[in-house]
Amino acid sequence: MMEGHRLDPADWDAFSEALEDAARACADRLRHARDLPWQPPPPDMADRVALDEVAAGDPGVIDAILRDIVPYSTGNTHPRFFGWVHGTGTPLGVAAEMIAAAMNANMGGRDQGGAHVERAVLSWLHRVAGWPPDASGLLTTGTSQATILALSCARMRAFPKVREQGIGALPPLRVYAAEGAHSCVKKALEVMGHGSVALRGISAPGGRMDVDALSQAIAEDRAEGWSPLAVVGTVGSVNLGTFDDLSALADLCAAEDLWLHADAAFGFWTRLADLPWRDLSVGIERADSLATDFHKWMSVPYDCGAVLIRDHDLHLSTFRERPAYLSEGQALAGGEWWATDYGFDLSRGFRALKVWATIRGLGTDALGAQITDNCRQAAYMGELAEASDVLDLAAPVVSNLCVIRPRRGEAAAIAAELQLSGDAVFSTTLVDGVSCLRAAIVNHRTTRADVERAVRAVEQVIRSA
């Protein structure tokens, strides 16, 4: 092959045909997702994908992907995949991902169209959140990364010299979250150098943070020499789908001069749903920051999350760093908004395109209706559990999570049997110290019939044990 063309196809027509075949295979997989539950990888999976003999390359690599890798995913495109909050993606998202890959744009900065696409997505998010249009934000890998960015801004507000002086000059910090809050908060504090000791869990009866207990904890910590920094309000808890009282938290944070961060990985999207679910997140419009995921309940292909920061200038001062080779310039080196100024990454993929395509291509009416459907389906699952002679509802259904307690048998064993049979995927969690089956419904393909079939499958496993 001629110099300068070694990595391009030798035969573009043949490659185009192979790509068209792959696109048809992907479309067929999505069309028949109902028939494709999770299946365990074969014993020789490692051998199938080993990279031992690759010097000459494999002209059949696309076929190998479709044959040896695609069938053994997590199965979260299946309508009875309830085990974790795994979004399903959409056909439109697949198309946007392919186009973004063909563009291969580095979205860290520079004057390019994709920057306007990302800012359009962020502006839309501000409106959904009820935030002012001059707020800031950034698309991220997910809520875990977004949480680090948000708490870094909180720290910068409290300690403006932290970037130059480091954390050694800071007093011991304290961040508060409900007991059972997502582990990304603890990880964020560890990554930021404050250690897990910086996180104080607050009692959450019924899955909702006790605001009086929070107030008492803040007073105790101040008396003992801690420096309270932020409160993390949970907007859709991982175990029960519950929502903290964000308005009460906002009042307390204002009185105590603390940062309010909303951990809204999936619960944020109830803002698109019908009542009463739309009101679950009332108060989020007063938060200083929030984190959410598009790849969960919004059905955008993995991965894409977002952080919103109310104070644009603070966000910029927390992360902006422009060495000489990235200094402001003209033409392609210009552009008034560089994503790298608002986070860690300079090399960034064009995540915004699949989000933008989802919002514009599907519309908020359809997206909101799907979210409403999932909440109704979770409520229906709860009704079936309450009516069962072998199941109990472990906790009230608040949003899209339903937790079921088997009256006999081990929840983990029941979940494993259902996963292996292909009937349904549940995960397990603890409620009042008892292991239960947990269903998180975020699938746009799920129907009431799927919910009923899944519950009947659980009952069958219990009765046949």
HUPEGI-V944398 format. One record per residue. N is the residue number from 0. SS is DSSP state (h for helix, s for strand, l for the rest). PHI is phi in whole degrees, 0 to 359 (999 if undefined). BURIAL is b if it has 9 or more other C-alpha atoms within 8 Angstrom, else e. Layout:
BEGIN
((N;SS;PHI;BURIAL) (N;SS;PHI;BURIAL))
END
This chain:
BEGIN
((0;l;999;e) (1;l;295;e) (2;l;303;e) (3;l;90;e) (4;l;231;e) (5;l;297;e) (6;l;262;e) (7;l;271;e) (8;l;298;e) (9;l;291;e) (10;l;231;e) (11;h;295;e) (12;h;296;e) (13;h;296;e) (14;h;295;b) (15;h;299;e) (16;h;295;e) (17;h;296;b) (18;h;292;e) (19;h;296;e) (20;h;297;e) (21;h;294;b) (22;h;298;e) (23;h;295;e) (24;h;296;b) (25;h;294;e) (26;h;297;b) (27;h;296;e) (28;h;296;b) (29;h;291;b) (30;h;299;e) (31;l;252;e) (32;h;303;b) (33;h;299;e) (34;h;260;e) (35;l;232;b) (36;l;287;b) (37;l;301;b) (38;l;223;b) (39;l;293;e) (40;l;300;e) (41;l;292;e) (42;l;302;e) (43;l;262;e) (44;h;303;b) (45;h;300;e) (46;h;292;e) (47;h;298;e) (48;h;253;e) (49;l;300;e) (50;l;251;e) (51;l;272;e) (52;l;242;e) (53;l;232;e) (54;l;301;e) (55;l;268;e) (56;l;79;e) (57;l;238;e) (58;l;293;e) (59;l;259;e) (60;h;295;e) (61;h;295;b) (62;h;298;e) (63;h;295;b) (64;h;299;b) (65;h;295;b) (66;h;276;e) (67;h;255;b) (68;l;240;b) (69;h;305;e) (70;h;294;e) (71;h;245;b) (72;l;277;b) (73;l;288;e) (74;l;83;b) (75;l;286;b) (76;l;280;b) (77;l;283;b) (78;l;290;b) (79;l;249;b) (80;s;269;b) (81;l;242;b) (82;l;294;b) (83;l;223;b) (84;l;277;b) (85;l;255;b) (86;l;293;b) (87;l;260;b) (88;l;72;b) (89;l;220;b) (90;h;303;e) (91;h;298;b) (92;h;295;b) (93;h;298;b) (94;h;298;e) (95;h;296;b) (96;h;296;b) (97;h;296;e) (98;h;294;e) (99;h;298;b) (100;h;294;e) (101;h;293;e) (102;h;292;e) (103;l;52;e) (104;l;278;b) (105;l;272;b) (106;l;268;b) (107;l;291;b) (108;l;179;b) (109;l;81;b) (110;l;273;b) (111;l;216;b) (112;h;299;e) (113;h;299;b) (114;h;297;b) (115;h;291;e) (116;h;295;b) (117;h;296;b) (118;h;293;e) (119;h;295;b) (120;h;296;b) (121;h;295;b) (122;h;297;b) (123;h;296;e) (124;h;299;e) (125;h;301;b) (126;h;293;b) (127;h;297;b) (128;h;284;b) (129;l;79;e) (130;l;264;b) (131;l;291;e) (132;l;292;e) (133;l;268;e) (134;l;289;b) (135;s;242;b) (136;s;170;b) (137;s;197;b) (138;s;279;b) (139;s;229;b) (140;l;292;b) (141;l;172;b) (142;h;295;b) (143;h;300;b) (144;h;294;b) (145;h;300;b) (146;h;294;b) (147;h;298;b) (148;h;296;b) (149;h;295;b) (150;h;291;b) (151;h;294;b) (152;h;294;b) (153;h;300;b) (154;h;294;b) (155;h;295;b) (156;h;297;e) (157;h;284;e) (158;l;225;e) (159;l;299;e) (160;l;261;e) (161;h;295;b) (162;h;294;e) (163;h;268;e) (164;h;262;e) (165;l;79;b) (166;h;279;e) (167;h;297;e) (168;h;271;e) (169;l;265;b) (170;l;287;e) (171;l;295;b) (172;s;263;b) (173;s;225;b) (174;s;239;b) (175;s;244;b) (176;s;209;b) (177;s;297;b) (178;l;302;b) (179;l;91;e) (180;l;298;b) (181;l;300;e) (182;h;295;e) (183;h;296;b) (184;h;292;b) (185;h;298;b) (186;h;297;b) (187;h;301;b) (188;h;294;b) (189;h;293;b) (190;h;297;b) (191;l;284;b) (192;l;93;e) (193;l;264;b) (194;l;79;b) (195;h;294;b) (196;h;297;e) (197;h;287;b) (198;s;264;b) (199;s;245;b) (200;s;282;b) (201;s;247;b) (202;l;305;b) (203;l;222;b) (204;h;298;e) (205;h;71;e) (206;h;88;b) (207;l;239;b) (208;l;302;b) (209;l;280;b) (210;h;293;e) (211;h;295;e) (212;h;296;b) (213;h;298;b) (214;h;300;b) (215;h;295;e) (216;h;296;b) (217;h;298;b) (218;h;297;e) (219;h;299;e) (220;h;294;b) (221;h;298;b) (222;h;294;e) (223;l;264;e) (224;l;97;e) (225;l;282;b) (226;s;246;b) (227;s;300;b) (228;s;247;b) (229;s;206;b) (230;s;243;b) (231;s;256;b) (232;s;269;b) (233;s;271;b) (234;s;246;b) (235;l;97;b) (236;l;284;b) (237;l;293;e) (238;l;274;e) (239;l;236;b) (240;l;70;b) (241;l;272;b) (242;s;234;b) (243;l;292;b) (244;l;281;b) (245;h;293;b) (246;h;295;b) (247;h;294;e) (248;h;294;b) (249;h;296;b) (250;h;298;e) (251;h;293;b) (252;h;296;b) (253;h;295;e) (254;h;291;e) (255;h;263;e) (256;l;58;e) (257;l;245;b) (258;s;282;b) (259;s;251;b) (260;s;249;b) (261;s;257;b) (262;s;274;b) (263;l;240;b) (264;l;310;b) (265;l;241;b) (266;h;295;b) (267;h;304;b) (268;h;283;b) (269;h;296;b) (270;h;293;b) (271;h;265;b) (272;l;276;b) (273;l;286;b) (274;l;290;e) (275;l;272;e) (276;h;293;b) (277;h;298;b) (278;h;273;b) (279;h;298;b) (280;h;257;b) (281;l;305;b) (282;l;109;b) (283;h;294;b) (284;h;293;e) (285;h;257;e) (286;l;290;b) (287;l;277;b) (288;s;205;b) (289;s;210;b) (290;s;232;b) (291;s;211;b) (292;s;240;b) (293;l;278;b) (294;l;277;b) (295;l;261;b) (296;l;283;b) (297;l;270;b) (298;l;62;b) (299;l;280;b) (300;l;303;b) (301;l;298;e) (302;l;244;b) (303;l;191;b) (304;s;233;b) (305;s;207;b) (306;s;242;b) (307;s;245;b) (308;s;237;b) (309;l;297;b) (310;l;267;b) (311;h;299;b) (312;h;295;e) (313;h;297;b) (314;h;302;b) (315;h;296;b) (316;h;290;e) (317;h;286;b) (318;h;231;b) (319;l;294;b) (320;l;207;e) (321;l;240;e) (322;l;294;e) (323;h;303;e) (324;h;286;e) (325;h;243;e) (326;l;293;e) (327;l;302;e) (328;l;215;e) (329;l;239;e) (330;h;54;e) (331;h;298;b) (332;h;284;b) (333;l;267;b) (334;l;99;b) (335;l;273;e) (336;l;227;e) (337;l;246;b) (338;h;299;b) (339;h;298;b) (340;h;288;b) (341;h;242;b) (342;l;193;b) (343;l;273;e) (344;l;272;e) (345;l;263;b) (346;l;272;e) (347;l;221;e) (348;l;283;e) (349;l;272;b) (350;h;298;b) (351;h;298;b) (352;h;296;b) (353;h;290;b) (354;h;289;b) (355;h;303;b) (356;h;296;b) (357;h;295;b) (358;h;293;b) (359;h;285;e) (360;h;283;e) (361;h;260;b) (362;l;87;b) (363;h;289;e) (364;h;297;e) (365;h;291;e) (366;h;296;b) (367;h;295;b) (368;h;295;b) (369;h;294;b) (370;h;294;b) (371;h;299;b) (372;h;304;e) (373;h;297;b) (374;h;296;b) (375;h;295;b) (376;h;293;b) (377;h;296;b) (378;h;298;b) (379;h;295;b) (380;h;299;b) (381;h;298;b) (382;h;296;e) (383;h;296;b) (384;h;294;b) (385;h;294;b) (386;h;275;e) (387;l;280;e) (388;l;268;e) (389;l;235;b) (390;s;228;b) (391;s;229;b) (392;s;277;b) (393;l;283;b) (394;l;201;b) (395;l;302;e) (396;l;277;b) (397;l;259;b) (398;l;226;b) (399;l;250;b) (400;s;249;b) (401;s;230;b) (402;s;244;b) (403;s;244;b) (404;s;253;b) (405;s;291;b) (406;l;285;e) (407;l;209;e) (408;l;89;b) (409;l;268;e) (410;h;302;b) (411;h;296;b) (412;h;292;e) (413;h;297;b) (414;h;299;b) (415;h;297;e) (416;h;297;b) (417;h;293;b) (418;h;295;b) (419;h;292;b) (420;h;282;e) (421;l;83;b) (422;l;289;b) (423;l;190;b) (424;s;244;b) (425;l;250;b) (426;s;254;b) (427;s;235;b) (428;s;207;b) (429;s;254;e) (430;s;233;b) (431;l;56;e) (432;l;79;e) (433;s;252;e) (434;s;288;b) (435;s;227;b) (436;s;271;b) (437;s;242;b) (438;s;244;b) (439;s;248;b) (440;l;260;b) (441;l;227;b) (442;l;263;b) (443;l;285;b) (444;l;266;e) (445;l;290;b) (446;l;236;e) (447;h;301;e) (448;h;296;e) (449;h;295;b) (450;h;299;b) (451;h;296;b) (452;h;298;e) (453;h;294;b) (454;h;295;b) (455;h;296;e) (456;h;294;b) (457;h;299;b) (458;h;299;b) (459;h;296;e) (460;h;297;b) (461;h;295;b) (462;h;290;e) (463;h;271;e) (464;l;288;e))
END
